Amino acid sequence: MTLATFPDPGGANFGRVSLNYNFAGIANSLDQALVFSFNLSRVFGYTGDTTEWVSFTIGDTQMPFITEGYAGALFRANGGTETWAGGAAVGGTPSWSANDLVSITLSGAGGVGSGFEGGSTFAQIQIGANNIGTFNVGSRSTAYLTFSASNNNSHFGGGDFDNLSVTAVPEPSAALLGGLSAFALLRRRRA
């Protein structure tokens, strides 16, 4: 997906696109954490400009600005990055490289289960090899994904997001039980 803004007379210097789906429902039905991930292949525009950026935000509604969502990251054309959780900047300003895998895992306490069942929701943010951290973003019941692009100096600005996936993550104990049962079956066949 390419998200772009196009400067024209009186034109838009800001664009957003949102998936029309509340991902919290699937997390609750499976009682599993969710991982939103994609590769950011580039942010285009004047590379020395800090006002041209793209972002992704997970929020309670569709189309929130980066500071209005409860988890997300903003990537500037000059290589700078800001990460957000609970409406505040967090985790410093790691750099990013083209094709870095960016992910946010939303879970319940301890990194397991759905984060949308009335308790606290935790967001773990990862950009490339940088684990930004895990943040308590309050009690959430919805999860809408929005991508945004800003073009404040009327240059052509935007970015490319590739390989978007939303994955449910089973609890480690479920994976362990599955592995143990496979091991027991294998051992039984050898006997």
C-alpha positions as CSV (number, residue, x, y, z in Angstrom):
1,M,0.0,0.0,0.0
2,T,1.3,3.4,-0.9
3,L,0.0,6.3,1.2
4,A,0.7,9.7,-0.3
5,T,-0.3,13.3,-0.1
6,F,-0.2,15.5,-3.1
7,P,0.5,19.2,-2.9
8,D,-1.8,21.2,-5.1
9,P,-3.3,24.7,-4.9
10,G,-5.3,24.7,-1.7
11,G,-4.6,21.0,-1.6
12,A,-4.3,18.4,1.1
13,N,-1.1,18.2,3.1
14,F,-2.3,15.3,5.2
15,G,-3.9,12.0,4.3
16,R,-5.2,9.0,6.3
17,V,-6.5,5.6,5.5
18,S,-8.1,3.2,8.0
19,L,-9.1,-0.4,7.8
20,N,-12.9,-0.6,8.5
21,Y,-12.6,-3.4,11.0
22,N,-12.4,-3.6,14.8
23,F,-9.8,-6.2,15.5
24,A,-10.6,-6.5,19.2
25,G,-13.5,-8.8,18.4
26,I,-11.3,-11.5,16.9
27,A,-8.8,-11.2,19.8
28,N,-11.7,-11.7,22.3
29,S,-13.2,-14.7,20.4
30,L,-9.8,-16.4,20.4
31,D,-8.7,-15.1,23.8
32,Q,-5.3,-14.4,22.2
33,A,-2.9,-11.4,21.8
34,L,-2.8,-9.7,18.4
35,V,0.3,-8.7,16.4
36,F,0.0,-5.9,13.8
37,S,3.1,-5.9,11.6
38,F,4.4,-4.6,8.3
39,N,7.5,-3.5,6.5
40,L,8.1,0.2,6.0
41,S,10.0,0.3,2.7
42,R,10.4,4.1,2.4
43,V,9.2,7.5,3.4
44,F,9.5,9.8,0.4
45,G,9.8,13.6,0.3
46,Y,12.6,15.9,1.0
47,T,14.9,13.8,3.1
48,G,16.2,16.7,5.3
49,D,12.7,17.7,6.3
50,T,11.4,16.7,9.7
51,T,7.8,17.8,8.9
52,E,7.2,15.1,6.3
53,W,6.3,11.8,7.8
54,V,4.1,8.7,7.8
55,S,2.6,6.9,10.8
56,F,0.5,4.0,11.9
57,T,-1.9,4.3,14.8
58,I,-4.0,1.8,16.7
59,G,-6.9,3.5,18.4
60,D,-10.4,3.3,19.8
61,T,-11.9,4.8,16.6
62,Q,-11.0,5.0,13.0
63,M,-8.8,7.8,11.7
64,P,-7.2,9.1,14.9
65,F,-4.2,11.4,14.7
66,I,-1.0,9.7,16.0
67,T,-1.3,11.4,19.4
68,E,-5.0,10.4,19.8
69,G,-4.5,6.7,19.3
70,Y,-3.3,4.4,22.1
71,A,-0.3,2.9,20.3
72,G,1.7,3.7,17.2
73,A,4.8,5.1,15.6
74,L,5.7,8.0,13.3
75,F,8.5,7.8,10.8
76,R,10.1,11.0,9.4
77,A,11.6,11.5,5.9
78,N,14.9,12.3,7.6
79,G,15.1,8.9,9.3
80,G,13.8,10.1,12.7
81,T,11.1,8.1,14.6
82,E,8.7,8.7,17.4
83,T,6.8,6.0,19.2
84,W,3.5,6.6,21.1
85,A,1.6,4.7,23.7
86,G,-1.4,6.0,25.7
87,G,-1.3,9.4,23.9
88,A,2.3,10.2,25.0
89,A,5.7,9.9,23.3
90,V,7.6,6.9,24.7
91,G,10.7,4.9,24.2
92,G,13.1,7.5,22.8
93,T,13.6,8.1,19.1
94,P,15.1,5.0,17.5
95,S,16.1,5.2,13.8
96,W,14.6,3.0,11.2
97,S,15.9,1.6,7.9
98,A,14.1,0.7,4.7
99,N,12.2,-2.6,4.9
100,D,12.5,-2.8,8.7
101,L,9.7,-5.0,10.2
102,V,7.5,-2.8,12.4
103,S,5.2,-4.5,14.9
104,I,2.9,-3.8,17.8
105,T,1.6,-6.6,20.0
106,L,-1.6,-6.0,21.9
107,S,-2.2,-8.3,24.8
108,G,-3.5,-8.7,28.3
109,A,-1.3,-8.8,31.4
110,G,1.9,-10.8,31.1
111,G,1.8,-10.6,27.3
112,V,-0.8,-13.3,26.9
113,G,-4.5,-13.4,26.1
114,S,-6.7,-10.7,24.6
115,G,-6.1,-7.2,25.8
116,F,-9.7,-6.2,25.2
117,E,-11.6,-8.0,27.9
118,G,-11.9,-5.4,30.5
119,G,-8.5,-5.5,32.1
120,S,-5.5,-3.4,31.1
121,T,-4.3,-3.5,27.5
122,F,-0.5,-3.8,26.9
123,A,1.3,-2.6,23.8
124,Q,4.7,-3.9,22.9
125,I,6.3,-1.9,20.1
126,Q,9.2,-3.2,18.0
127,I,10.9,-1.4,15.1
128,G,13.5,-3.5,13.3
129,A,15.9,-4.9,16.0
130,N,14.8,-2.2,18.5
131,N,12.4,-3.4,21.1
132,I,11.0,0.0,22.2
133,G,9.2,-1.5,25.2
134,T,5.9,-2.7,26.6
135,F,3.4,-0.1,27.7
136,N,0.1,-0.2,29.7
137,V,-2.3,1.8,27.5
138,G,-5.3,1.5,29.8
139,S,-8.4,-0.6,29.5
140,R,-9.4,-0.9,25.7
141,S,-12.3,-2.5,24.0
142,T,-11.6,-1.7,20.4
143,A,-8.7,-1.8,18.0
144,Y,-8.8,0.1,14.7
145,L,-5.7,0.5,12.5
146,T,-5.0,3.8,10.7
147,F,-2.1,4.9,8.4
148,S,-1.3,8.6,8.0
149,A,1.0,10.8,5.9
150,S,1.9,14.4,6.4
151,N,3.3,16.8,3.8
152,N,3.7,20.1,5.7
153,N,6.1,21.9,3.3
154,S,4.2,21.1,0.1
155,H,6.7,18.6,-1.2
156,F,5.4,15.3,-2.4
157,G,5.3,13.2,0.8
158,G,4.2,9.8,1.7
159,G,5.4,6.3,2.3
160,D,5.2,2.6,1.4
161,F,3.8,0.0,3.8
162,D,4.3,-3.6,2.6
163,N,3.3,-7.1,3.9
164,L,0.7,-5.9,6.4
165,S,-0.4,-8.7,8.7
166,V,-2.6,-9.1,11.7
167,T,-1.9,-12.3,13.6
168,A,-3.4,-13.9,16.7
169,V,-0.7,-15.3,19.0
170,P,-1.6,-18.3,21.1
171,E,-0.5,-18.4,24.7
172,P,2.9,-20.0,25.3
173,S,1.3,-22.7,27.5
174,A,-1.0,-23.8,24.6
175,A,2.1,-24.1,22.3
176,L,3.9,-26.0,25.0
177,L,1.1,-28.5,25.4
178,G,0.9,-29.0,21.6
179,G,4.6,-29.6,21.5
180,L,4.5,-32.1,24.4
181,S,1.6,-34.0,22.8
182,A,3.6,-34.2,19.5
183,F,6.6,-35.4,21.4
184,A,4.6,-38.1,23.2
185,L,3.1,-39.3,20.0
186,L,6.6,-39.5,18.4
187,R,7.9,-41.4,21.4
188,R,5.0,-43.8,21.4
189,R,5.6,-44.6,17.7
190,R,9.3,-45.3,18.3
191,A,8.4,-47.8,21.1
